[in-house]
């Protein structure tokens, strides 16, 4: 029991300083995302989804003929229908901030679940705030959140298409928020052992979009939560609500996976399905699977540094906690492998589809990082400081290069749109516009999707029947600098 005089003895100035650090960190993450989103033009399928709208007929047709991702389809059309660029920028930027916070919080709660810690009315109070605990917010360590954010940015297998492309964010970023947000709520309520009926019903509602997120992540999350529910049942927790939540999530998964559009789309990849099953399995696990896991090697390297520090400096009294942490890490890394393994059924694996496995690897990192930063002795280790500095410097370099490149495409988009508008106004039947030119980036996958749909772009600007094509350019253009064809 915490004494009142202990709480009153807390240094308020110190607590305020750490609260200000939290606010500054969250605001910095949000602003960094807003800036890049602001300079991301409409591209690729953005025009198509804007034209599709959110009518039931359009959504049903898409579900029956192309994909079961109802959540992504509705979100794409809904967000683009705002026609307010600043609102879209904020919408996707908050999604990035929410996902980083959810992954960090889920790591902390999984670690507490491993330790057998439960927040109940009897133990809800915490010890008096000290210099170490003042930097925590809802059980989260600020350095862990910043490390999760920087690794999400620099190790993402396809940062541009999953996060800073509007339709890509609707297909991968927002579904990940629903998926891992549901997992966080599930674990929190599982730790409490009981919950009000209204919270249980809200989680039933959230379970549907969580399951209907994307093909591999939904299945893997369901499997992980089922394992946790079985563990809780064996420990004497007899509530039926976890099974009800898993049922509704399973319904969402079935809506996604069993969509007629998934099977109709197979015709586009007939060459893949013409190969025998054994060949497809071998090709996946010999070529595609290792490549998928290697795409976010930075997470494994950072995780290895923390595990080294944890095993080297953990005392004899920490043996039980160390074993539990390693078990949780291996379980989550197994989920990352499973998320990429189930893609064996996919005829094509764009790098953006690897986000699910990447997020599970990042979640494993969050679990170990929370264990390290719970101890001032471990958090102050030299290798931990080196890790923080390297991640910070790499993020600054990546952000600076992306800011320059995306600002360039923002200026180039103004030229492209002006050419389209002028061509339509003049009654042209065919319009040529220059391709986007990206200046150097830390990773090529930091670009937004460059697929070009000239027909959808023409209809978006009121030029139905007009054909639009792109031509390659030698370098950047815009702001008084005319585009130069690459073949000149």
Buried (B, 14 or more C-beta within 10 A) or exposed (E): EEEEEEEEEBEEEBBEEBEEBBEEBBEEBBEBBBBBBBBBBBBBBBBBBBBBEBEEEBBEEBBEEBBBBBBBBBBBBBBBBEEEBEEBBBBBBBBBBBBBBBBBBBBBBBBBBBBEEBBEEEEEEEEBBEEBBBBBBEBBBBBBBBBBBBBBBBBBBBBBBBBBBBBBBBBBBBBBBBBBBBBBBBBBBBBBBEBEEEBBEEBBEBBBBBBBBBBBBBBBBBBBBBEBBEEBBEEEBEBEBBEBBBEBBBBBBBBBBEBEBBEEBEEEEEEBEEEEEEEBEEBBEEEBBEEBBEBBEBBBEBBEBBBEBBEEBBEEEBEEBBEBBBEBBEBBBBBBBBBBBBBBEBBEBEBBBBBBBBBBBBBBBBBBBBBBBBBEEBBEBEBBEEBBEBBEEBBEEBBEBBBBBBBBBBBBBEBBBEBBBEBBEEEBEEBBBBBBBBBEBBBEBBBBBBEBBBBBBBBBBEBEEBEBEBEEBEEBBBEEEEBBEEEE
